[in-house]
C-alpha cells in the first residue's frame, strides 16, 4: 500500500459521482475552506470555486471509481496535482456510523492532508483508451467461449455423441446444426454459430488494430515480451498495456504483488490468519501470467524439469505458482534492464 505523503497548502477531497461531485477543501491546519456540491456537467463552476486556493499549493484527490477519467484529465489540463485513491484500500480505512457524500468528501480531504491517502496509478490519457480496448477484446473472447460452451451443453442435453473435432475452429463447425432434430434446438444452435462467426471477425479486427498500436506505442517492450517462450502477441500486448511503465514499481516485490503472483499475509500476535487481499492487484496481469506459464511449460523443456522437481517437494499447484512468480520476476528485470528473455539466466538460480 502506497500513501500520498507530499505536503501542500490546501487539500481537496472529491466524492465523485456521474451527475454530481461533493468537494471539500481543507488547509494545513485542517480547517474547512470549501464544502459544497457541484454538477459534473459544469466543471467550470467547480474550477471557479477553486480559484482562491489555486493561487497557493492545491492538490485534489478522489476515489478510483469507474468515471474518474474525465476528472483526472481536467486536472492535468488545468495543471492541478491530482491523486487517485485506491478503492479497496480506501474502503478499509474509510468507515463511520453515518455515511454520505458530504462526510465522504471531508474524510478524503483529511486522509490526503494526513498522509494516509492510499494511491492508485493514474494511467495517462494518451494510451488509456487502447488499454481499455485490449480489455474489451478479452471480454469478447470470453463471450465467444461461453457461446461455444452452450453448444456443448445442448449437445449433452440431447444425449448426442461428442463432437469429433474442436468447434473453436471454423472448418469444424460444418453440419453442426443439422445433427439436432428439434427445430427450436436447431435454431438456437444456428444463433450460436452466427454469434461465434461474428465474434471471430470482431476479435481478429481488434487484434490487428491493437498490434499496430502496440508497435507504435512501445515496440521495444512488445518484442522483448514476445521473446519469452510461449508468449505471443496477445499476451505481450496484455502485459505491455497493463504494466505501462515498469519504473512505477519501486521493487520486484511491488510488481509481483500488483500482478497477483504472491499471496498476502495476515498475522497477529504470532498467529497467521487467512488473507482477505486476494482481489487486490491487476486481474488482467494475473490472467496473462497464468496463460504465459502454461505456454512456457509447453515450449521450454527446462521448465518441465523445474516443475517436476518442485512438485516432488511440494505439489503441482505450488510448483506452477512458483514458476509463475519466477516468470514475473524475469519480466520485471527484462523491462528494467531492457533485455530479452534468456533461458539460461532464468534457470541459473
PLY file of the C-alpha trace (Angstrom):
ply
format ascii 1.0
element vertex 349
property float x
property float y
property float z
element edge 348
property int vertex1
property int vertex2
end_header
0.00 0.00 0.00
1.45 3.36 -1.07
0.36 6.61 0.57
0.47 10.15 -0.75
2.73 11.99 1.70
3.63 15.19 -0.16
2.75 18.36 1.74
0.59 21.14 0.27
-1.11 24.32 1.43
-4.61 23.11 0.51
-6.11 19.63 0.15
-9.29 18.91 -1.82
-11.24 15.67 -1.43
-13.80 14.82 -4.12
-16.64 12.34 -3.73
-17.23 11.80 -7.44
-20.48 10.56 -8.99
-21.90 10.58 -12.51
-24.02 13.72 -12.15
-22.63 15.41 -9.04
-19.40 15.68 -7.07
-19.06 16.83 -3.50
-15.86 18.81 -2.85
-14.18 19.61 0.44
-11.08 21.84 0.70
-9.10 21.97 3.93
-5.91 23.83 4.75
-2.81 22.53 6.54
-4.41 23.20 9.93
-7.41 21.05 8.99
-9.85 23.96 8.72
-12.55 23.60 6.08
-12.34 26.35 3.47
-14.88 24.99 0.95
-17.54 22.31 1.31
-20.27 22.10 -1.34
-21.81 20.06 -4.14
-21.14 20.65 -7.84
-22.63 19.33 -11.08
-20.21 17.29 -13.15
-21.73 18.71 -16.36
-20.45 22.16 -15.43
-16.80 21.77 -14.35
-16.20 25.48 -14.95
-18.26 26.25 -11.82
-16.08 23.88 -9.80
-12.87 25.42 -11.19
-14.15 28.92 -10.40
-14.79 27.91 -6.79
-11.21 26.62 -6.54
-9.67 29.85 -7.84
-8.74 31.26 -4.38
-6.92 28.05 -3.47
-5.12 27.61 -6.78
-3.11 30.74 -6.02
-1.43 28.65 -3.33
-0.44 25.00 -3.44
-3.50 22.79 -4.04
-3.82 19.03 -4.54
-7.00 17.15 -5.45
-7.78 13.53 -4.61
-10.72 11.28 -5.45
-11.57 7.61 -5.22
-10.90 5.28 -8.14
-14.46 4.83 -9.38
-15.45 3.91 -12.95
-15.88 7.54 -14.01
-12.61 9.19 -12.91
-11.11 9.54 -16.41
-12.56 12.92 -17.34
-11.83 14.40 -13.92
-8.17 13.33 -13.99
-7.82 14.77 -17.49
-9.41 18.03 -16.30
-6.84 18.34 -13.50
-3.97 17.63 -15.90
-5.33 20.22 -18.34
-5.62 22.81 -15.54
-2.17 21.84 -14.16
-3.60 20.89 -10.76
-1.84 18.00 -8.94
-4.19 15.01 -8.92
-4.10 11.88 -6.74
-6.22 8.80 -7.43
-7.28 6.82 -4.37
-7.17 3.02 -4.30
-10.82 1.95 -3.95
-10.26 -1.23 -1.92
-7.74 0.35 0.45
-9.96 3.40 0.95
-12.85 1.09 1.81
-10.75 -0.44 4.59
-9.84 2.98 6.03
-12.99 4.92 5.24
-15.61 3.97 7.85
-18.17 5.57 10.13
-21.63 5.23 11.61
-23.06 7.80 9.21
-22.00 7.92 5.59
-22.99 10.40 2.89
-21.34 12.44 0.13
-20.64 15.40 2.40
-18.89 13.28 5.03
-17.04 11.21 2.43
-15.53 14.24 0.73
-14.33 15.62 4.08
-12.77 12.30 5.05
-10.97 12.07 1.71
-9.57 15.56 2.21
-8.43 14.71 5.76
-6.80 11.46 4.62
-4.98 13.41 1.92
-3.84 16.02 4.43
-2.65 13.43 6.95
-0.60 11.37 4.51
-2.99 8.42 4.84
-4.43 8.54 1.32
-3.72 5.18 -0.44
-2.82 5.85 -4.05
-3.62 4.12 -7.31
-1.91 4.58 -10.67
-3.25 7.36 -12.90
-2.98 5.81 -16.35
-2.10 8.50 -18.92
-4.78 9.65 -21.32
-2.71 9.03 -24.48
-2.92 5.21 -24.36
-5.64 4.65 -21.76
-8.30 4.01 -24.40
-6.08 1.42 -26.12
-5.63 -0.42 -22.83
-9.41 -0.41 -22.33
-9.86 -1.73 -25.87
-7.47 -4.57 -25.03
-9.64 -5.42 -22.03
-12.71 -5.26 -24.27
-11.09 -7.82 -26.55
-10.72 -10.15 -23.56
-14.41 -9.72 -22.78
-15.35 -10.67 -26.34
-13.14 -13.77 -26.23
-14.85 -14.91 -23.04
-18.29 -14.37 -24.56
-17.22 -16.42 -27.56
-16.06 -19.20 -25.23
-19.42 -19.11 -23.41
-21.24 -19.48 -26.73
-19.08 -22.47 -27.69
-19.77 -23.99 -24.27
-23.52 -23.56 -24.82
-23.34 -25.67 -27.98
-21.60 -28.41 -25.99
-24.23 -28.20 -23.24
-27.11 -28.53 -25.72
-25.36 -31.50 -27.31
-25.20 -33.23 -23.91
-28.83 -32.33 -23.18
-29.88 -34.15 -26.35
-27.67 -37.14 -25.43
-25.82 -36.97 -28.74
-22.28 -38.27 -29.33
-19.49 -35.78 -28.63
-18.11 -33.66 -31.44
-15.19 -35.27 -33.22
-13.21 -32.02 -33.51
-12.93 -28.72 -31.65
-15.64 -26.25 -32.61
-13.33 -23.32 -31.94
-12.02 -23.80 -35.48
-14.33 -22.59 -38.26
-13.77 -25.59 -40.53
-15.04 -27.96 -37.82
-18.44 -26.29 -37.49
-19.87 -27.50 -40.79
-23.04 -29.57 -40.25
-23.22 -28.92 -36.51
-26.77 -27.50 -36.54
-28.09 -30.33 -38.74
-27.36 -33.00 -36.11
-30.19 -31.64 -33.91
-33.66 -32.87 -34.96
-35.78 -30.48 -32.88
-36.38 -27.29 -34.97
-36.17 -24.99 -31.94
-32.94 -26.56 -30.74
-31.51 -26.32 -34.24
-32.50 -22.63 -34.40
-30.73 -21.99 -31.07
-27.55 -23.67 -32.33
-27.69 -21.65 -35.56
-27.86 -18.47 -33.46
-24.79 -19.63 -31.53
-22.89 -20.39 -34.72
-23.73 -16.97 -36.18
-22.58 -15.31 -32.96
-19.29 -17.23 -32.97
-18.65 -16.27 -36.59
-19.35 -12.63 -35.74
-17.09 -12.79 -32.68
-14.31 -14.25 -34.85
-14.46 -11.27 -37.19
-14.58 -8.73 -34.38
-11.72 -10.30 -32.43
-9.49 -10.60 -35.50
-10.17 -6.97 -36.39
-9.41 -5.81 -32.84
-6.20 -7.83 -32.59
-4.87 -6.32 -35.81
-5.73 -2.81 -34.61
-4.13 -3.40 -31.19
-0.98 -4.94 -32.62
-0.46 -1.97 -34.93
-0.85 0.43 -32.00
1.44 -1.61 -29.72
4.18 -1.36 -32.35
3.76 2.40 -32.26
3.34 2.94 -28.51
6.23 0.77 -27.30
7.67 -1.60 -29.94
10.78 -2.44 -27.89
8.79 -3.70 -24.90
6.38 -5.51 -27.21
9.14 -7.55 -28.87
11.01 -8.10 -25.60
7.92 -9.70 -24.10
7.46 -11.85 -27.19
10.98 -13.23 -26.67
9.60 -15.29 -23.76
8.90 -18.85 -24.99
5.16 -19.30 -25.49
4.25 -15.61 -25.20
2.57 -14.46 -28.38
1.27 -11.09 -29.48
-1.95 -11.18 -27.39
-0.20 -11.94 -24.10
2.58 -9.48 -24.94
0.04 -6.74 -25.65
-1.83 -7.50 -22.43
1.36 -7.24 -20.37
2.51 -4.14 -22.22
-0.69 -2.15 -21.66
-1.34 -3.35 -18.11
2.22 -2.64 -16.95
2.75 0.54 -19.00
5.91 1.84 -17.26
7.90 -0.65 -15.18
9.51 2.30 -13.36
6.29 2.89 -11.44
7.08 -0.21 -9.38
9.70 0.52 -6.76
10.75 -3.12 -6.38
10.19 -6.53 -7.91
8.04 -7.37 -4.88
5.71 -4.48 -5.66
5.34 -5.74 -9.23
4.62 -9.34 -8.14
2.03 -8.10 -5.69
0.39 -5.94 -8.37
0.27 -8.92 -10.75
-1.26 -11.13 -8.02
1.65 -13.55 -8.23
2.27 -13.64 -4.47
-0.13 -14.30 -1.62
-0.97 -11.82 1.09
-0.02 -12.46 4.70
-2.10 -11.58 7.75
-0.52 -12.21 11.16
-1.33 -11.02 14.66
0.40 -11.90 17.93
2.42 -14.55 16.17
-0.65 -16.21 14.65
-1.30 -16.46 10.92
-4.77 -15.76 9.57
-6.33 -16.21 6.14
-5.57 -13.26 3.89
-8.52 -11.27 2.54
-6.50 -9.32 -0.01
-6.60 -11.82 -2.87
-8.57 -9.38 -5.05
-6.05 -6.57 -4.63
-3.97 -6.28 -7.78
-4.45 -6.41 -11.51
-6.65 -9.34 -12.65
-5.64 -8.87 -16.30
-1.95 -9.31 -15.48
-2.81 -12.31 -13.32
-4.60 -13.91 -16.28
-1.72 -13.07 -18.63
0.89 -14.71 -16.41
-1.35 -17.73 -15.78
-1.65 -18.28 -19.52
2.02 -17.49 -20.15
3.28 -20.03 -17.62
1.25 -22.84 -19.22
2.54 -21.98 -22.68
6.06 -21.54 -21.31
5.83 -25.03 -19.81
4.84 -26.40 -23.21
7.60 -24.62 -25.14
10.56 -24.96 -22.74
11.98 -28.32 -21.65
13.87 -26.74 -18.75
10.60 -25.52 -17.27
9.15 -29.05 -17.29
12.06 -30.34 -15.25
11.78 -27.34 -12.92
8.08 -28.05 -12.24
8.72 -31.77 -11.76
11.45 -31.04 -9.22
9.30 -28.57 -7.29
6.24 -30.83 -7.46
8.12 -33.66 -5.72
8.93 -31.36 -2.82
5.54 -29.60 -2.65
2.73 -30.23 -5.16
1.91 -29.46 -8.79
-0.11 -26.34 -7.96
2.66 -24.94 -5.75
5.23 -25.70 -8.43
3.20 -23.83 -11.07
2.73 -20.87 -8.73
6.49 -20.78 -8.10
7.22 -20.83 -11.82
4.65 -18.09 -12.42
6.25 -15.84 -9.79
9.68 -16.62 -11.23
8.45 -15.59 -14.67
7.05 -12.38 -13.17
10.47 -11.55 -11.73
12.05 -12.20 -15.12
9.62 -9.84 -16.84
10.32 -7.13 -14.26
14.09 -7.29 -14.75
13.80 -7.67 -18.52
11.89 -4.39 -18.73
14.10 -2.70 -16.14
17.34 -3.68 -17.87
15.87 -3.50 -21.39
16.99 -7.02 -22.32
15.33 -10.00 -23.98
14.48 -13.26 -22.24
17.43 -15.56 -21.51
16.55 -19.18 -20.70
19.97 -19.99 -19.22
19.87 -17.00 -16.93
16.27 -17.76 -15.98
17.16 -21.20 -14.64
20.62 -20.28 -13.32
19.30 -19.68 -9.79
0 1
1 2
2 3
3 4
4 5
5 6
6 7
7 8
8 9
9 10
10 11
11 12
12 13
13 14
14 15
15 16
16 17
17 18
18 19
19 20
20 21
21 22
22 23
23 24
24 25
25 26
26 27
27 28
28 29
29 30
30 31
31 32
32 33
33 34
34 35
35 36
36 37
37 38
38 39
39 40
40 41
41 42
42 43
43 44
44 45
45 46
46 47
47 48
48 49
49 50
50 51
51 52
52 53
53 54
54 55
55 56
56 57
57 58
58 59
59 60
60 61
61 62
62 63
63 64
64 65
65 66
66 67
67 68
68 69
69 70
70 71
71 72
72 73
73 74
74 75
75 76
76 77
77 78
78 79
79 80
80 81
81 82
82 83
83 84
84 85
85 86
86 87
87 88
88 89
89 90
90 91
91 92
92 93
93 94
94 95
95 96
96 97
97 98
98 99
99 100
100 101
101 102
102 103
103 104
104 105
105 106
106 107
107 108
108 109
109 110
110 111
111 112
112 113
113 114
114 115
115 116
116 117
117 118
118 119
119 120
120 121
121 122
122 123
123 124
124 125
125 126
126 127
127 128
128 129
129 130
130 131
131 132
132 133
133 134
134 135
135 136
136 137
137 138
138 139
139 140
140 141
141 142
142 143
143 144
144 145
145 146
146 147
147 148
148 149
149 150
150 151
151 152
152 153
153 154
154 155
155 156
156 157
157 158
158 159
159 160
160 161
161 162
162 163
163 164
164 165
165 166
166 167
167 168
168 169
169 170
170 171
171 172
172 173
173 174
174 175
175 176
176 177
177 178
178 179
179 180
180 181
181 182
182 183
183 184
184 185
185 186
186 187
187 188
188 189
189 190
190 191
191 192
192 193
193 194
194 195
195 196
196 197
197 198
198 199
199 200
200 201
201 202
202 203
203 204
204 205
205 206
206 207
207 208
208 209
209 210
210 211
211 212
212 213
213 214
214 215
215 216
216 217
217 218
218 219
219 220
220 221
221 222
222 223
223 224
224 225
225 226
226 227
227 228
228 229
229 230
230 231
231 232
232 233
233 234
234 235
235 236
236 237
237 238
238 239
239 240
240 241
241 242
242 243
243 244
244 245
245 246
246 247
247 248
248 249
249 250
250 251
251 252
252 253
253 254
254 255
255 256
256 257
257 258
258 259
259 260
260 261
261 262
262 263
263 264
264 265
265 266
266 267
267 268
268 269
269 270
270 271
271 272
272 273
273 274
274 275
275 276
276 277
277 278
278 279
279 280
280 281
281 282
282 283
283 284
284 285
285 286
286 287
287 288
288 289
289 290
290 291
291 292
292 293
293 294
294 295
295 296
296 297
297 298
298 299
299 300
300 301
301 302
302 303
303 304
304 305
305 306
306 307
307 308
308 309
309 310
310 311
311 312
312 313
313 314
314 315
315 316
316 317
317 318
318 319
319 320
320 321
321 322
322 323
323 324
324 325
325 326
326 327
327 328
328 329
329 330
330 331
331 332
332 333
333 334
334 335
335 336
336 337
337 338
338 339
339 340
340 341
341 342
342 343
343 344
344 345
345 346
346 347
347 348
